[in-house]
Structures are given as C-alpha cells and as structure tokens.
C-alpha cells in the first residue's frame, strides 16, 4: 500500500462503478452532497478530485467535471468527466437528452393504487418556491416544464416499487411528480411521506445510466446496486423483495 496516497483514494474506491482514462462513474451514498456548497459537508465531487489527485502532496490542478447532480437525500449513479474533451461531449449529450437516467423509487401509494407495468408519461409545470417544488400553470412566472416516464412495478400493501425515467432534470422533480399522483417516496417528508428514515434520507435511487462513451463510442449501461436503507424497507414488503431478487 502506498502511504503517500490521500485518504480520499481509499474512501472513494468502494463507490467506483466504472473508471477509465476519460470518465469515472460512482455510486453516491444517500445523505452525501453531489457538489460543494456552503454547508461545509463533504461532497462526492470533492472526494473524486481528491481521488484523482492521488498524491496528497501534489499541488497540480486536477480536472473533474460532474455531468449532473443528485439531491443529497438520494443515492445512486453519478457520472464525472476526467478531461475537458470528454466533458464537452458528455455535456452536449446531456443537453440533447442522449444520456438516459433511470431511478428506482420505493413509494407509499395511496389506497387503491393499481399496479401496472406499462410505461406512462407524466408532463407537468412546476415552480421552485424556497426549498420546495410546487405545481404551476404553463403561464405562471418562472414555470418550468417537466416530464418523467414511470412504471408501477409492484404494489405490496403500504409500499410500491416504481421505475422512473427522468426526461427533464429539475430540482426535486421526481420527488414532486410522484407525490402529485399519490405516490410519495418513502422517507420524503417534503412531499408527503409519513414514514421517515434516519438522517433525512429517502428511498429514491439513481439505479442505472445509459450513455455513449465520449471517446470510444461504446454503448454504456452502468448500474448501481440498491442501497442498504432501501433493501431494509423492502424486507418488510415480501412482494417487492421477491421482485427485486428476481
């Protein structure tokens, strides 16, 4: 073991899902910031930069670009570019919606919610008011158009398992949109869940990412395994646990 390497190298290693010379893909833990803010909390972005620097004594600049972000209470796949060329291509692909993001949500559906494995599309308008996202009309000042595709995979008593494809990327979008149709995400007190989890985390997980490698052109599908807090809840809903194991 090279003891000159910073602790960040070892802290980050278990989170790495894929890495080569151009990109690095990680499984962000729930409760961790995606990017730096003013709170002083450690972010995944800072950990990646520390990891890429390698030698703690090195003052050379390190290139690291986050291609998207995930809310702090949410876990799952995050994609970073390791050089400007890769970042430019991935940024263009993101704007053109050629990078597909799929989430797994454990919800608390309203009584009578029907399980239907067909994909459905939900298009709405939202506005951000302080820390929350709210419903809006298209004509409202600051209104943003948002859309998801979703499948209700399993309903088992008080829980439902929903697969979501994010078509537009706005703050709290999936959390708000699922709540608006009577399926608040387990643990998400902001949007109607009565079942809270420790540390303010919620049962929403960026499960897999589909994109084209920016340099090789190879199709990529990167999957992040479900986190322990979601697996723990599914253990109380046998139908969902059985579905996930299958």
Buried (B, 14 or more C-beta within 10 A) or exposed (E): EEEEBBEBBEEBEEBEBBBEEBBBBBBBBBBBBBEBEEEEEBBBBBBBBBBBBBEEEEEEEEEBBBBBBBBBBBBBBBBBBBBEEBBEBBBEBBEEEEBBBBBBBBBBBEEEBEBEEEEEEBEBBBBBEEEBBEEBEEEEEEBBEBBBBBBBBBBBEBBBBBBBBBBEBBBBBBBBBBBBBBBBBBBBBBBBBEBEBEEBBBBBBBBBBBBBBBBEEEEBEBBBEBBEBBEEBBEEBEBBBEBBEE
